[in-house]
C-alpha cells in the first residue's frame, strides 16, 4: 500500500492519455481521416468508415468507459485511495 501522490497522478494521467488516444483514433481517425481507406472494407453490408462514424465509435466509447473504470479502480487500490 503506497501513498505516493506523484505516482498516483502519474498513473492516472497515463491512463487518461491512453484512453484519449484511443478515443481520438476511433472518432477522428476512423470516422474522418481514414474513412475513405476503411470504406473499401464492408461490415454488415456497410462501408467500415461509415460504420465507425455512425455506430462503431459508440461501441468503442462504451467499452472505454468500462475499461477506464476498471483500471482506475486498480490504480486506486494500488495507491490505497480506493473507496470501500
C-alpha positions in Angstrom: 0.0 0.0 0.0 1.6 3.2 -1.2 0.7 6.8 -0.5 2.8 8.3 -3.3 0.7 11.2 -4.7 3.1 11.8 -7.6 3.0 8.2 -8.6 -0.8 8.2 -8.3 -1.3 11.2 -10.6 1.3 9.9 -13.0 -0.6 6.6 -13.3 -3.9 8.4 -13.6 -2.7 10.8 -16.3 -1.0 7.9 -18.1 -4.3 6.0 -18.2 -6.2 9.2 -19.3 -3.7 9.7 -22.1 -4.2 6.2 -23.4 -8.0 6.4 -23.3 -7.9 9.8 -25.1 -5.6 8.5 -27.8 -8.0 5.6 -28.5 -10.9 8.0 -28.4 -9.2 10.2 -30.9 -8.2 7.4 -33.2 -11.7 6.0 -33.3 -13.7 9.2 -33.5 -11.5 11.4 -35.7 -9.2 8.8 -37.2 -11.6 6.0 -38.2 -14.6 8.3 -38.7 -12.9 11.1 -40.7 -9.2 10.7 -41.6 -9.1 7.1 -42.6 -12.8 6.8 -43.7 -12.0 6.5 -47.4 -9.5 3.8 -46.8 -11.8 1.9 -44.4 -14.7 2.2 -46.8 -13.2 -0.5 -49.0 -14.0 -2.9 -46.2 -17.6 -3.8 -45.6 -19.2 -4.8 -42.2 -22.8 -5.9 -42.2 -23.3 -4.5 -45.7 -22.0 -1.1 -44.8 -18.6 0.5 -45.5 -16.4 0.3 -42.4 -15.6 4.0 -42.3 -19.3 4.8 -42.3 -20.0 2.1 -39.7 -17.3 3.6 -37.4 -18.7 7.1 -37.9 -22.3 6.1 -37.1 -22.2 3.1 -34.7 -18.8 1.6 -34.1 -17.4 4.6 -32.3 -20.3 4.4 -29.8 -19.5 0.8 -29.0 -15.8 1.7 -28.6 -16.7 4.6 -26.3 -18.8 2.4 -24.1 -16.0 -0.1 -23.9 -13.6 2.7 -23.0 -15.9 3.8 -20.1 -15.8 0.3 -18.6 -12.0 -0.1 -19.2 -11.3 3.3 -17.6 -13.5 2.5 -14.6 -11.8 -0.9 -14.1 -8.2 0.5 -14.5 -8.9 3.5 -12.2 -10.2 1.0 -9.6 -6.9 -0.9 -9.9 -4.9 2.3 -9.6 -6.9 3.5 -6.6 -6.3 0.1 -4.9 -2.6 0.2 -5.8 -2.1 3.6 -4.1 -4.6 2.9 -1.3 -7.0 5.7 -2.1 -10.0 3.4 -3.0 -13.5 3.6 -1.6 -14.9 0.6 0.1 
